[in-house]
Amino acid sequence: MKMSSALRSRRDARAFTLLELLVVMLIVAILAGVIFAAGPGILRAARKTATKNEIQQLRIAIAEYYNEYGRYPVEEDMQGRDVMVGEGGSANTGDLMYVLLAEDAGWNSGHRLNPKRIVFLTNVKEARGSGESPRGGIAEDGRYFDIWGNEFRILLDTDYNDEIDASENEMFDYEDMEVTDAGVFRNLGGILILSYGEDKEMGRKGNGNYRGSDDVCSFF
């Protein structure tokens, strides 16, 4: 039985020619190349966004503590002067985390600084890794690390004068950051939180400029 011309026409319409297959393969290859090239940049942007969200959650937790107790969650002998918590600061972030997480340890031993035992910071993961290279959460010693393994740096207005004085702290001494009076930050709500990002240096590869860097800050 001979195939009718109509049936043969429908079969031919459904079939791909070699040229069409080559065109499709070329398009797929181009798209794969674009995705491969853009992949690292997309991943870096996603990590920076996630870190920004973590910083904002931490800032909100500290602000909620302030609203509850009328002071910032640091030891009594640190009150009256602006305090930096984190790597290079007066204390590590572990003591601060114990207060915000309502744990009986460090500054909060006996629940001294959080007697109501309110958990101000939620949805915080345990850090991956251990020893000298924890990252992405709370480490075994209570310290809080970003996804790249930087301990968050936190400046608090613990002299309560509506300014954060970082003039003697090189950790926040960005050349292009808008400040007044050489290193004094105003209108920040009394809390400034910083991550140095993937390169672990202030600014872009240590150049001291915030703009264009991978650093993440709560207000810039």
C-alpha positions as CSV (number, residue, x, y, z in Angstrom):
1,M,0.0,0.0,0.0
2,K,1.4,3.3,-1.0
3,M,1.6,6.1,1.6
4,S,-0.8,8.9,0.8
5,S,0.7,12.2,0.0
6,A,-1.1,13.8,3.0
7,L,0.3,11.3,5.5
8,R,3.8,11.6,4.1
9,S,3.5,15.4,4.4
10,R,2.4,15.2,8.1
11,R,5.4,12.9,8.9
12,D,7.9,15.2,7.1
13,A,6.5,18.2,9.0
14,R,7.1,16.4,12.3
15,A,10.7,15.5,11.5
16,F,13.8,17.7,12.2
17,T,16.3,18.3,9.5
18,L,20.0,18.0,10.2
19,L,20.4,21.7,9.9
20,E,17.6,22.3,12.5
21,L,19.3,19.9,14.9
22,L,22.6,21.7,14.5
23,V,21.0,25.1,15.2
24,V,19.3,23.7,18.3
25,M,22.6,22.3,19.6
26,L,24.4,25.5,18.9
27,I,21.8,27.5,20.9
28,V,22.1,25.1,23.8
29,A,25.9,25.3,23.7
30,I,25.7,29.1,23.7
31,L,23.3,29.2,26.6
32,A,25.4,26.7,28.6
33,G,28.4,28.9,28.0
34,V,26.6,32.0,29.2
35,I,25.3,30.3,32.3
36,F,28.8,28.8,33.1
37,A,30.4,32.2,32.7
38,A,27.8,34.0,34.8
39,G,27.5,31.3,37.5
40,P,30.3,32.5,39.8
41,G,28.9,36.0,39.7
42,I,25.4,34.9,40.5
43,L,26.7,32.7,43.4
44,R,28.6,35.6,44.8
45,A,25.6,37.9,44.5
46,A,23.4,35.4,46.2
47,R,25.9,34.9,49.1
48,K,26.1,38.7,49.6
49,T,22.3,39.0,49.6
50,A,22.1,36.2,52.2
51,T,24.7,37.9,54.4
52,K,22.9,41.2,54.1
53,N,19.7,39.5,55.4
54,E,21.6,37.9,58.3
55,I,23.1,41.2,59.2
56,Q,19.7,42.9,59.2
57,Q,18.2,40.1,61.3
58,L,21.0,40.5,63.8
59,R,20.5,44.3,63.9
60,I,16.8,43.8,64.5
61,A,17.5,41.4,67.3
62,I,19.8,43.9,69.0
63,A,17.3,46.7,68.6
64,E,14.5,44.5,70.1
65,Y,16.7,43.8,73.1
66,Y,17.3,47.5,73.4
67,N,13.5,48.2,73.3
68,E,12.9,45.5,75.9
69,Y,15.7,46.4,78.4
70,G,16.5,50.0,77.6
71,R,20.2,49.3,77.0
72,Y,22.4,47.3,74.6
73,P,23.4,43.7,75.4
74,V,26.9,44.2,76.7
75,E,28.5,43.9,80.2
76,E,28.0,46.7,82.6
77,D,31.7,47.7,82.6
78,M,31.4,48.3,78.8
79,Q,28.6,50.8,79.2
80,G,29.5,54.4,78.7
81,R,31.7,54.0,75.7
82,D,31.1,52.8,72.2
83,V,31.9,49.1,72.0
84,M,33.0,46.9,69.1
85,V,32.1,43.2,69.3
86,G,33.8,40.6,67.0
87,E,37.2,40.0,65.5
88,G,39.5,42.8,66.6
89,G,37.0,44.2,69.2
90,S,36.6,44.3,72.9
91,A,34.9,40.9,73.0
92,N,33.9,38.2,70.6
93,T,30.4,37.7,69.2
94,G,29.9,34.6,71.4
95,D,29.1,36.6,74.5
96,L,26.6,38.8,72.6
97,M,25.0,35.7,71.0
98,Y,24.5,34.1,74.4
99,V,22.4,37.1,75.5
100,L,20.3,37.2,72.3
101,L,19.7,33.5,72.3
102,A,18.9,33.4,76.1
103,E,21.6,30.9,76.8
104,D,23.2,30.6,80.3
105,A,26.8,31.4,79.4
106,G,29.4,34.1,79.0
107,W,28.0,37.6,79.6
108,N,24.6,36.0,80.2
109,S,25.7,33.6,82.9
110,G,22.9,33.2,85.3
111,H,20.7,35.0,82.7
112,R,22.1,38.3,84.1
113,L,21.7,40.3,80.9
114,N,18.5,38.6,79.7
115,P,16.6,37.7,82.9
116,K,13.3,37.4,80.9
117,R,15.0,34.7,78.8
118,I,13.6,36.1,75.6
119,V,15.1,34.6,72.4
120,F,15.7,37.7,70.2
121,L,17.5,35.9,67.4
122,T,15.9,33.0,65.7
123,N,16.6,30.8,62.7
124,V,20.4,30.9,63.1
125,K,22.2,27.8,61.9
126,E,25.1,26.0,63.4
127,A,28.4,26.9,61.7
128,R,29.8,24.4,59.2
129,G,33.4,23.3,59.9
130,S,35.1,23.4,63.2
131,G,38.3,24.5,64.9
132,E,39.9,27.4,63.0
133,S,37.6,27.6,60.1
134,P,33.9,27.7,61.1
135,R,31.5,29.5,58.7
136,G,27.9,30.2,58.0
137,G,26.4,30.3,61.5
138,I,27.0,29.9,65.3
139,A,30.3,28.1,66.1
140,E,30.9,25.7,69.0
141,D,32.2,28.6,71.1
142,G,29.1,30.8,70.4
143,R,30.8,33.1,67.9
144,Y,28.8,34.1,64.8
145,F,30.4,33.7,61.4
146,D,29.3,34.7,57.9
147,I,29.4,32.2,55.0
148,W,33.0,33.1,54.2
149,G,34.3,32.4,57.7
150,N,34.4,36.1,58.9
151,E,33.3,36.8,62.4
152,F,30.7,39.6,62.2
153,R,32.0,42.9,63.5
154,I,29.4,44.9,65.5
155,L,29.7,48.5,66.7
156,L,27.2,49.7,69.4
157,D,26.4,53.1,70.7
158,T,26.9,52.2,74.3
159,D,27.5,55.7,75.5
160,Y,24.0,56.5,74.1
161,N,24.8,59.8,72.5
162,D,23.2,59.0,69.1
163,E,26.7,58.6,67.5
164,I,29.0,55.6,66.9
165,D,32.6,56.7,67.3
166,A,34.8,54.6,65.1
167,S,37.6,57.2,64.7
168,E,40.0,55.0,66.6
169,N,38.9,51.7,65.0
170,E,40.5,50.9,61.7
171,M,38.1,48.0,61.1
172,F,35.4,50.6,60.0
173,D,37.7,53.2,58.5
174,Y,36.5,53.3,54.9
175,E,37.8,56.1,52.9
176,D,34.6,56.6,50.9
177,M,32.0,55.9,53.5
178,E,29.8,58.9,54.5
179,V,30.8,59.9,58.0
180,T,31.1,63.1,59.9
181,D,33.9,64.3,62.2
182,A,36.5,61.8,60.9
183,G,35.0,58.4,61.7
184,V,31.9,59.3,63.7
185,F,28.7,57.7,62.3
186,R,25.3,59.3,62.9
187,N,21.7,58.4,62.2
188,L,22.4,54.7,62.3
189,G,20.1,53.8,65.1
190,G,23.1,53.0,67.4
191,I,24.0,49.7,65.7
192,L,26.5,49.1,62.8
193,I,27.3,45.6,61.6
194,L,30.0,44.6,59.1
195,S,31.3,41.6,57.1
196,Y,34.5,41.8,55.1
197,G,33.0,39.5,52.5
198,E,34.7,36.8,50.4
199,D,38.2,38.4,50.2
200,K,38.2,38.9,54.1
201,E,39.8,42.4,53.6
202,M,38.3,45.8,54.2
203,G,37.2,47.2,50.8
204,R,38.1,45.8,47.5
205,K,41.2,43.6,48.0
206,G,42.1,45.8,50.9
207,N,41.9,49.2,49.1
208,G,39.8,50.7,51.9
209,N,36.9,51.7,49.7
210,Y,33.4,50.3,50.5
211,R,31.9,51.0,47.1
212,G,32.6,48.3,44.5
213,S,33.8,45.9,47.2
214,D,32.3,42.6,48.4
215,D,31.9,43.9,52.0
216,V,28.5,43.9,53.5
217,C,27.4,46.6,56.0
218,S,24.0,47.1,57.8
219,F,23.6,50.7,56.5
220,F,25.6,51.1,53.3
